[in-house]
Amino acid sequence: MQNIDNYDFRGKRAIVRVDFNVPLSDSFQITDDTRIRAAIPTLKKVLASGGSLIIMSHLGRPKGPSGKYSLKHIIPAIEEKLGREVKFAPDCMGREVARLSATLQPGEVLLLENLRFYAEEEGKPRDLAEDAPEDIKKAAKSEMKERQKKFTLKLASYADCYINDAFGTAHRSHASTALIAKYFPRDKMFGYVMEGEIKAIDKVLKSPVHPVTAILGGAKISTKIAIIEKLFDVVDNMIIGGGMAYTFVKAGGGKIGSSLCEEDQLELAGSILEKAKAKNVRLYYSGDVVIADAFNNEANSKVCPIDNIPEGWMGLDASDSMISEWEKVIRQSKTILWNGPVGVFELEKFAAGTRKIASLLAEVTSGGVFTLVGGGDSVAAVTQMGFAGKVSYVSTGGGAMLEYLEGIELPGIRAIRE
Ligand code: AMP
């Protein structure tokens, strides 16, 4: 398999799928450029090795061409970070792109317009009524498949080699993230972001140094059941915090007041507790929590056992004593995975637990522990709190990381490897 370090880019046009789906303000200012910064080493490598670049990405969820979702808004940011001019193709299809890519010289950069201006990128028919007859739906899908093939082939025709560096969409089998790879059987590879993400997650899943601890938080257990079960094969300890914990507490017979609870997951939560025992995984979710009488910064709050919360009160953060218990586990671990905040960190009043976890992980990382943080909200938390550069790895792909952790082979990874 080629990789970006041993491939000969001289005189070649590389089409690179990046994840430039960055948040923009109402005046189209980038409010978080992490994803652009992450892709720069891959882009610079191609240019430094004598190649030229055709950059492609999606931005947002447009239903068709739309100025709001145009990638033109981010050209200055890419130019500034690459230190050179970026040409812009105001469409990702058509003669003009073909001409621009055909005349691209080594060292030049061409950015294609948002791939999702075309339904073909995702391969799902748009504007199909939900109650349309089944045979119409079927026909629309098969017609879309044909159109997607043409779209993919067209993208492939612009370049000599393909690099996938968009981990954030690696769990989707889209034209630019997976399907295009087959047109480059000997000239396809991962970029550094993809390589880094895969290496970091494999370091936890496949070759971890024990003891291994997972810290799982966030709102719902329903979205994380599969990961919890998969992680039982890997971890020695599992800390369960955030809104998720209360469903487990209730399943064990505790009183949780009006804390978040997924009633339809109670039975499953109970069976997970049993499985943990069978797999010899130590679970940590009991102790004291910070409870409040309303979901805001002005609420009254106090500390109370997680399984004896009065009616009308809800658990919104881990208490200091709970964090101290977890701290002992964290300090004994050699590998730590953190997904999901352990409290409602968006409200300053209930952010202390999450902040303490972030700072503890930063501290143990400097002592040689491997710490991987992933999943939308915990990444936002470590970034906001200033610890992003102080843990071993911050995953940029929320959904993709979660699916990888579940043990699913991601289409974007398979397409490069097969
Ligand atoms: P998720 O997307 O499942 O990782 O959930 C992240 C969200 O969980 C964040 O918005 C947190 O505010 C929220 N969260 C964390 N702890 C709690 C809690 N005890 N009660 C309600 N929501 C929580």
Boltz pocket constraint, residues with backbone or C-beta under 6 A from the ligand:
constraints:
  - pocket:
      binder: B
      contacts: [[A, 217], [A, 218], [A, 219], [A, 220], [A, 223], [A, 241], [A, 242], [A, 243], [A, 244], [A, 260], [A, 315], [A, 316], [A, 317], [A, 339], [A, 340], [A, 341], [A, 342], [A, 343], [A, 344], [A, 345], [A, 346], [A, 375], [A, 376], [A, 377]]
      max_distance: 6.0
